[in-house]
Amino acid sequence: MTDMLVLIAAMAATGAFAGLVAGLFGIGGGVVMVPAMYYALSALGYQDDKLMHVAVGTSLAVIVATSMRSLSAHAKRGAVDFQVLRSWGPWIVGGTLLGSVIADQVSGRVLTGLFGGMALLLSLQFFFGRPDWKLRDELPGGPARAGLGGLIGIMSAMMGIGGGVFGVTLMTLCGKSIHKAVATAAGFGVAIGLPGAVGYIVNGWGADIVPYSLGYVNLPAFVLLAGSAFFVAPVGARLAHDLPAATLKRFFAIGLVVVGGMLLKEAVLGG
C-alpha cells in the first residue's frame, strides 16, 4: 500500500510537471513522463523486457489530453497555424502508426537506448537552439513534407513524445515565429498521441506486463498523469507567451542530459 501511494503521488506530480512543460515548450510532456513512469514501475518490481513499451504507450495516451488542452489554449490566442496541421497531419499520423509497429518488434533495451540517446540530442537543442536560426522562409512540401512528417511520427511513436521538439525546431528553421511554432506543435501532439496510443494498445494486446493495462497502455497511470497534466497545461501555455523561456530551457536541458545518460547507460550495460 505504501508503494502504491508513492506511485500515485509520483504520477500526479509527474503529470503536473508534464502539463506545464507541454504548454510552455509545446513538446507534449513525453520527455518527462516516459522516464518517470519507467523508473517508477521498475522501483515497484516490474522487470519485464517490454516495461519501456508500457511507459511509452501510456505517455502517448496522456499526450492526447495534454496536447488537446495546450492546443485549445494556444488557439484562443490565435497562434495556431491550422494550415500546417492539415497539410502535415496525415503524414505524421502514418509515420506514428508505422512507428508503433516497429516499436513492438524491438526489445525494451533498444527502446530505452533510443530514448536515452535522443534525450541527449534534444538537450543540445534546448541548450544551443535559437529561434532566430533559419534555413528557409517556408516549410517544405511534396516528397520532403511526406518524408519529414513520417519521420517525426516514427521517432515520436518510438519515444513516446508528442513531436513538439522536432516540430518546433523544423518550423522555426523554416521561418515560423517561436510562439506560432510552439502553438502549432501542440497539434502535432494530437496527431501523434491518438494513433500512437491505439497502436500500442493493439500491438501490446494480451501482454499483461503491468496490471490494469490495455496492451501497453496502463490505465491507472494514464488517469493520474492525464488528470494532473490536463489542468496545468494552460498555465504553461500562458507562461510561454508571457516569459522569456531561455533560462527555463537550459535548466530543462540539464534534466534531459541526466535522464538521457542514465537510460543510455542502462541500455548499454543492462542496469
ZINOR-V55310 format. One record per run of one state. SS is the DSSP state (~ for helix, > for strand, _ for the rest). FROM is the first residue (numbers start at 1). TO is the last residue. If there is no record, write none. Layout:
BEGIN
ss->SS from->FROM to->TO
ss->SS from->FROM to->TO
END
This chain:
BEGIN
ss->_ from->1 to->1
ss->~ from->2 to->25
ss->_ from->26 to->29
ss->~ from->30 to->43
ss->_ from->44 to->50
ss->~ from->51 to->76
ss->_ from->77 to->81
ss->~ from->82 to->105
ss->_ from->106 to->107
ss->~ from->108 to->128
ss->_ from->129 to->141
ss->~ from->142 to->159
ss->_ from->160 to->163
ss->~ from->164 to->173
ss->_ from->174 to->177
ss->~ from->178 to->203
ss->_ from->204 to->212
ss->> from->213 to->214
ss->_ from->215 to->216
ss->> from->217 to->218
ss->~ from->219 to->242
ss->_ from->243 to->245
ss->~ from->246 to->269
ss->_ from->270 to->271
END
